[in-house]
Amino acid sequence: MELVDLTAWAPREGGSLSYRVETRFGLDSLPEGASFGQVSAVGTDPEGNVFAFQRGPRTDPIVVFDPQGRFLRSWGAGIGIAHGLRLDPDGAVWITDVGSHCVLKFNRAGRLLRTLGTPGRAGADEATFDRPTDVTFGANGVVYVSDGYGNSRIVRFDRNGRFISAWGRPGSEPGEFATPHALATDREGRVYVSDRANERIQIFDQDGTYLSSWTHLGATQGIDITAGDEVWVMTFRSLDEILRYDSMPGRLMRLDLASGRVLGSLDAPGHSVHRSAAGDVFVGSLTGNVIRLVAAGTSETPAMALDEDRPG
């Protein structure tokens, strides 16, 4: 008689992460009548306040909560289509607006400080983007933009918003891109590009010289690298899985910076990931949620849903 392997569940890559999971962070504190649409990105400021970037019509695109998830304010009326959000080392809020083809810098109260790109005009020169996806920061105030849906390049600006350089073109060879979707930098200034449709993360030096790639993670939606070089990605098995199932769960993974080795993972429906200075991990989900993961054993707000305290 032939033996058939009926194993149904494979171990999580790197073992299970030990976190308590809150699936409705901030939702219950929204003003009456307000609700989220798809949440494309999440970030935190130096005080631990949480900035959610969302696409629904029933509140402003950017909604701010205190560290406990209590609503503080909202702003951003006039932003077209929410995509990427990051806070720079000085605490300014940067967003990518796919609808206007622009990257916008605000103070934390919502006052516009700078516009990169030309509102309403798609292009691929020094003054335009075509549906930019994300932004990250290098040394001396340098800003990197993944110009990722209409173009296939990374664009670099100085601290005053002046164009420095760009690299990349459509393709699958090293230094080429098919939907550069998310960005991060490490302490050495290396730039990590989630080359989503090519199902890899490409790594460059600060000037855009190709260094290496991680090809074992699938189609990565989001990436975050902390000031201490802790690496988190939100990824899916393949681009086909993203396109077919959209907001169904993928894998949230913590990685080793030197090798890309998976240190731990858990299932999560996510578009972006951000690890706060306090150690919480936030996921922006297209299901219309901000998901907060609190390290097991802390005294933070009790989990509202899934318990991940089991050993890996």
RACOR-V718842 format. One line per field, one symbol per residue. psi: psi as a letter, one per 30 degrees, with the letter a starting at -180 (. if undefined). burial: b if it has 9 or more other ideal C-beta (glycine too) atoms within 8 Angstrom, else e. A space follows every 50 residues. Layout:
BEGIN
psi = ???
burial = ???
END
This chain:
BEGIN
psi = kkkkjgkfkllkkflkkikkkjfhkfeffklkfklkbkjflklllffgkk jkjlglfgllekkkllffgkkelllgkfkdjkdkklklffglkklkjeef hlkkkllffgkkekkkljkgkkahafglljikelklkalhgkkkkjifee lilkkkllfggkkelllllkaglkflljijfllllaffgkkkkjieffhl kkkllffgkkelljggfajkelkkklfghkkkkjlleleeeeeefcglkb kkkklkeefgkkflllkkjlelkkklffflkkkkkffgkkkkjkkkflga kkkfckjgfkl.
burial = eeeeeeeeeeebebbbbbbbbbbbbbbeebeeeebbbbbbbbbbbeebbb bbbbbbeebebbbbbbbebebeebbbeebeebbbbbbbeebbbbbbbbeb bbbbbbebebeeeebbbbeeeebbeeebbbbbbbbbbbeeebbbbbbbbb bbbbbbbbeeeebeebebeeeeeebbbbbbbbbbbbeebbbbbbbbebbb bbbbbbebebeebbeebbbbbbbbbbeebbbbbbbbebbebbeeeeeeeb bbbbbbbeebebbbbbebbbbbbbbbeeebbbbbbbebbbbbbbbbeeee eebeeeebeeeb
END
